Amino acid sequence: MNATDKLTLGGLLVALIILTCNLYPWYRGGREMKQLAAFGKGSAGGVCMAMCPGGILGWAHSRSGTVGNGIGERTSQAATGTASGQGLSTGQLVGLGMTGAVVVVIAVLLVALAYKEAGKKDKRRIIGGVYVGSTLCLTAGVAGILAWLPGAANSLGDGVVAFFQGVGAL
């Protein structure tokens, strides 16, 4: 199975099912933000993965679409009898530089550490968030909304590097 950068309606269906399963308890409950914290951490990690043009994180991002497309197309066919293999307009978060990569790796590491110390339910929410964040960034709409993010990561990384190089310290 090859990785893809194209999301189908089936892949979108899987992402929306996971999103709904995480938003529904929050909506029906007290609507406290802490109920969405684990899912939000995972989503942030998934979006960070989507900024990576290659490497392990970029590979995992492209695989999320592949896996979701297959599962979603079978789910749609089994549930409704309708095919859902039509592709959506693709999008990418491009422009991550060397200094931004440092920020992305640290952000993903923080998500991994949160996963490690989370309980069973929160671990599932974090994984679901990573999947949803990564997968939705394959669409033109979400990637367009978040197009500013690689530049922001690069700027933050530039600031970190400048700090450690002592630029402007005195």
C-alpha positions, 0 to 999 in steps of 0.5 A: 500500500502506497502513501497518499496525499489525496483524501477521499470522501471515505477518509473524510468520513473516518476523520469526521466520525472520530471528531464527532465521537470526541465532540459529542460527550463534550457537547452533552456534558458540561462543555468544559475545555478539559474534556477536549484537552487530550483530543486537542493535544493529539490534533496539535501533534497531527497538524505538526506532522502535516507540516513535515515534508518528509521523514518519519513524521511526514511519512506518518502524515501521508499514511493517515490518508491512505489508511482512512481512505480504505477504512472509510470507503469500506465503512460507507459501502457497508453502511449505505451501499454507496461508494465514497472513493471520490477525491477531495481537493488536496492541500498541504502545509508547506514552507517548514524550514530548519529552525521550524523543524526544531519546534515541530519535533519538540511539539510532537515530543510533548504530545508523545509525553502526554500520551505516555502519562495519559490514562486509557481513555485519554490515550485513545483520544490523543491517537484520535486527535493525531489522526484527525489533525493530520488527515484534515490537513490533507484537505485544501480547506483546512490546509488553507486555514492553517497556511500561516502555521509553518511560517510561525513555526519557522519564526519561533524556531528562529527566535530559539536559535537566536536566543541560544546564539546570544543574539540581542542578549546584551 
